[in-house]
Amino acid sequence: MTGRVALPVVHRAMVASLATNIRQGGTSAQCWKYDLSQDRSLGGSVRIGQSQGSFLTHRSTNLLRPAAAAISVEQDDVNTYLPKGDMWSVHKFGGTCMGTPQRIQSVADIVLSDSSERKLVIVSAMSKVTDMMYNLVHKAQSRDDSYMIALEEVFEKHMAAAKDLLDGEDLASFLSQLHSDVSSLRAMLSAIYIAGHATESFSDFVVGHGELWSAQMLSYAIKKSGAPCSWMDTREVLVVKPSGPNQVDPDYLESEKRLQKWFSRQPAEIIVATGFIASTAENIPTTLKRDGSDFSAAIIGSLVRARQVTIWTDVDGVFSADPRKVSEAVILSTLSYQEAWEMSYFGANVLHPRTIIPVMKDNIPIVIRNMFNISAPGTMICRQPANDNGDLDACVKSFATIDNLALVNVEGTGMAGVPGTSSAIFSVVKDVGANVIMISQASSEHSICFAVPEKEVAAVSAALHVRFREALAAGRLSKVEVINGCSILAVVGLRMASTPGVSAMLFDALAKANINVRAIAQGCSEYNITVVLKQEDCVRALRAAHSRFFLSKTTLAVGIIGPGLIGGTLLNQLKDQAAVLKENMNIDLRVIGITGSSTMLLSDTGIDLTQWKELLRKEAEPADLANFVRHMSDNHVFPNKVLVDCTADTSVASHYYDWLKKGIHVITPNKKANSGPLDRYLKLRTLQRASYTHYFYEATVGAGLPIISTLRGLLETGDKILRIEGIFSGTLSYIFNNFEGTRTFSNVVAEAKEAGYTEPDPRDDLSGTDVARK
């Protein structure tokens, strides 16, 4: 390494860290030392090394603000009081919102349209810039020379954005700062390249520049309108301390002091602040880790006691379920803090749980809004009043799922009443470093099961077998069982605690969708009900539960087989009655398939019944009964599925047993299944009684009148049938009344067939076969 390289101002600890890393990096350095005697932070120079006769030095500037600010802030007198309360509104814009110059201008327009007296705006780096910055560090410490090209790409991206967005002195000022920052980064990355390693502090320092640049550009864009605006490097204000792996906690008292001192120097009505980045108590740059920009907004909102924190994103609000899995998901108007917390824990794309903590303690609402659809009101997360109306739909707010889990079941009679068994089990899990997602224990204490990520279960199982080797050998524990391929479905709602029937509705929906539940857990707070099931059933379960609580009380997906006279008449009736059924009887009925003998029409969400004949003629595909049934069975949008067989086909009737076994209800006017071999009929009835599927054949007799159900009701209440009288063949009755000798018999039969009285094959009527079947 030759020549002198300018480095940004780095705190003593960072300089020492860098020297240590270079020394340990296996370079050709003859000696690496740092001279703290000359580190005056505001203008001194620091020599941190010497290699091959040349040396690495840096002149202090004010580029890395925490180190400089830590001194200058202490020296400033607080002249301007920081107001707090409802006059402040806080807005946070993510990388997508800041992705292009046009979007940055749109952000400026949104901020200026806010009528609040004071505004604090938190911004992320431009879209994909954070990944680009991390990539710079990775390339440098991997000694990949292309890091210089990658840095140039970062520079070009921001320079191009600035030229599109700004002009005049603002543009010149920003580009000057950009040039200076990139030069400093180039020197920093060169040092990392030599060391072959970057500490977390150095990585955080490099990565944080994306937020610095986006905040500066937005502040200039707001100033163009004439509104006074300052930008804040939050590393000067937010102080955090590590609280665990990849997690930090804010120091509210120190952060509040620093914010007050910062504001005393720049008391603007609009402040644009960097998200994601902060400092330690020693003024070393750091980040707020995952979802750090949202966290920044919540912390700052708490520090100024803001009226509201608005998180601007690219969706209209929080959905009742993942819209990628449930197309019928709806936007929720409100959520409680606890509900949002539960949803985010179970993987819903709401907010990270820690984002809620700062605002929750001060009762500050968070609003999730869509920057690209400002007319949408969004979702408000706040403290909700008690809901005393007992409305089940209001009690359950949302559904979330976690996939790729394994269920570990520890079972044995020796566990019952033995203190410390649970502690021993979960101590083993802790030592392995696995994350327990859910726990369920039988009240008999005979077994404990818990869910862990599938990638961690092998280590958990091995450790448990080692720990309980003696207990397993002695029989005190019967097994440590692992069930792979599991998912969790969580039902979340604040008011489930005091509302009876929620669990009943959930498990009824799952049972009707033919889904088996492996384990259940519900905390005493009753904010959520958690069930473990097969991963292959997860989406179907999610849709079944969501449909039960959000669409209507009963949602039916209907397949019509045989759109002839009977099937066509049924389709026309459904067209006229669908809206009435939904409004008056809470039945949401969708026909998702129609098939005849030659063509079929399929839909995932429902066929428009006002033009089903035209659609069947224009958009139909070749008929295939197996594919038709598969389309019904594989549809996970609707949990309840029913096939209506409007044919008189024996081969169609022969499939009823298989359809019922798949969880598909069967309705039929086709007599063939019930009038064939007795053992086949009894097999159908046995399966129907043993499952949650229905087999309705009322329409096989009586022209659809409720004769069978009426007779069954009479028998069940103690009546005995002495004699049955009636007309058992409408066809024969019609023929006998119209064959008077003036026309040929064949003409009368043809007339009866044309009028729709006969079976598809009139010979079934004339031979007495149809009467025998009835």
Salt bridges, closest charged atoms under 4 A:
GLU74 OE2 - LYS261 NZ 3.84
ASP76 OD2 - ARG265 NE 3.75
ASP114 OD2 - HIS91 NE2 2.65
ASP144 OD2 - LYS139 NZ 3.60
GLU200 OE2 - LYS289 NZ 2.38
ASP204 OD2 - LYS289 NZ 3.91
ASP233 OD2 - ARG235 NH2 3.04
GLU236 OE2 - ARG65 NH1 3.11
GLU236 OE1 - ARG265 NH2 3.31
GLU254 OE2 - ARG258 NE 2.99
GLU256 OE2 - LYS84 NZ 1.85
ASP291 OD2 - ARG290 NE 3.44
ASP294 OD1 - LYS92 NZ 2.91
ASP322 OD2 - ARG324 NH2 2.93
GLU328 OE2 - ARG590 NH1 3.50
GLU339 OE1 - LYS397 NZ 3.42
ASP362 OD2 - LYS361 NZ 3.33
ASP393 OD2 - LYS553 NZ 3.63
ASP403 OD2 - LYS325 NZ 3.47
GLU411 OE2 - HIS446 NE2 3.73
GLU481 OE1 - LYS479 NZ 3.42
ASP508 OD2 - LYS512 NZ 3.40
ASP537 OD1 - ARG540 NH2 2.85
ASP588 OD2 - LYS582 NZ 3.80
ASP588 OD2 - ARG590 NH2 3.01
GLU614 OE2 - LYS618 NZ 2.88
GLU725 OE2 - ARG723 NE 2.80
GLU751 OE1 - ARG743 NH1 2.63
GLU759 OE2 - LYS671 NZ 3.32
ASP761 OD2 - ARG763 NH2 3.05
ASP764 OD2 - ARG773 NH1 3.46
ASP770 OD1 - LYS671 NZ 3.20
ASP770 OD2 - LYS774 NZ 3.11
